[in-house]
Amino acid sequence: MELRRDQIAVRKIYEHLVRSRELTTFFRPGDREFPHPKSYEPREVVDIKILEVIGSDFHKILPIFTDESFPVKIISVIVKDLSDLTRRDFIGSSPDIQNRQSLVYHLGALYNHSLSELQSSKVTRAYVEYI
């Protein structure tokens, strides 16, 4: 299922971090460097959208977003092995993603990946600035 490249979906629990411009780091499983599917490209402007209803790639259900959007500029997109992430990589991430272990569980829950799939995989870290 192809979603728009010009949006970053964020769950409601993090809306206050978007409004306060504190959420600047986003992790996604796999390689999301341009031109891969669901990728981000440095210097492009995208909108952070708050999820009203969560979708599902597996079930081919599109998400539904609130009407409000928050424009940001992609500053960097870095693909790393999960084992290569450092403490610095988590600056600007949500409070529940502050180290490799919490990231693995977060991505596993959101994308329905197993622990073994994630522990040996690559992740994409996108860093943004609010406009």
N, C-alpha and C positions, 0 to 999 in steps of 0.2 A: 504494500500500500504506500503510495507516494504522497507525502504531506508537503506543504509549501516549505521551501528552503529559507524563506525570509521571516521565519518565526522560530522562537524558542519557547516551547511549552513549559510552563511552571505550575506546579500544584498550588492549590489555595493556601496550604499551610505556610508557604513561603511568600505570600503576597506582601506581607508587611516588610520583608527584606527587600523586595523589589521597589516598593514605594519609598523606602528610605535609602535606596541605591546602594545597599550593602551587599547584595548578591551579585557578584561579578565573575564567579568561576562556575563553569558548568561542565560536568563530566558526562560522557556518553560512551556506551560500549563500542568497541571496534574502531575502525579507521573512518573518521568523519572529515578528513581533509578534502578540500575541493579537488577533483570533481566527483568523489564518491557519493553514493546516495545519502540523503539527509545530512549533507556536509555543510560546513561553514567556511567562509573565505575571509582572510584578514582584510580589513578596511571596508568590508561591506556593512551596510546598515540593515539591521533586522529589528523586528518587534518582539519583545517579550510579551507573551499572551498568557493570561491566567486561565487555567482549565476550570470550566464549570462542570463538565462531565468528561471523565477519562475515557479515552478510546482504547482500542486494542488492535495492534497489527495482526496478531494471530487470528482474531475473529473478524478482521476487516471492518471494524467499527471506527468511524472517524470521531475524533474528540470534538467537544463543543466548548468554545471559549467565551469568556465574558466579553463585553463590548470594548472595554478599555485596552489600550496597548501602550507599551513603554519602549520607545525607540532606543536602541543601543548600537554602538559601533563595535564590530569584532576587532579586537586588538591583536590577538594571537590565537592560533590553533596548533596544538602540539599533540602528536600521537606518541604514546609511550607504552612500554611494557608495564603492566601493573606493578611489577616488582621494582621498577625504576622510579616510581613516584617518591618524592621527598615531602617533608613537612611543608616546605614552601609552596608546593603545588596546590595545597588545600586552602591557602589564604583566599578569602572572598567566597568560599563555598558555604553551603548551608550548615547550621550548627550540628546536624546529625551526620555530616560527612567531613570528618576532620583527620582521617587516617585511612590507610589501605584497607584495613579490615572493615571499617564502617562503609567504605565505598563499595566493596565487594557485596556486602549484604544489601545495600541500597539498590545497586544495579540489578542484583539477582531478583529482588522483590519487584522492581519496576518492569523489568524486561523478561522475567521468567526464565533466567539462565541458572544453570546449576553452579555450585561452588567450584567444581573442577573446570567447567568452561571458563569461568571468570578468572580464576587464579593464574591461568597460563595464557591470558589473552592481552590484547592491547586495549587501551582506552584513549579517548580523545578528551583533551582539556581545552575548553574554549574560554578565553578571558575577554570580558567586554567592558566598555565605558559607556555610561549613560549620556544621552544627548540632551 
